[in-house]
Amino acid sequence: MGRLQVAIDRGGTFTDVVARTSDGKIITMKLLSENPEKYKDAPTEAIRRLIKQDSFSLNPTDIDWIRMGTTVATNALLERKGERIALLVTNGFHDLLHIGNQSRLKF
């Protein structure tokens, strides 16, 4: 079959997959992001299903690249889901959250 390129977007509810074969065929797939009765990890399951497709033969070494993005952490922050946290800083670094790093202008 040739090479395969895979893009995966793991969201809070669904994991979407788009794959392109070397001959230009597009394969799409949508899995529940969490389905513990059927699989442990949706992106891994999607790749497993791609490799086992009947329409072509594929070895794992035929995968050119896999690109994966996720909105899970962003959604957790925006929806304020997750554990409460605290940021402790040493004396003189009270502005760390504002400037984003420890680089300060020297006068």
Secondary structure, 3 states (H helix, E strand, C coil): CCCEEEEEEECCCEEEEEEEECCCCEEEEEEECCECCCECCHHHHHHHHHHCCCCCCCCHHHEEEEEEEECHHHHHHHCCCCCCCCCCCCCCCCCHHHHCCCCCCCC
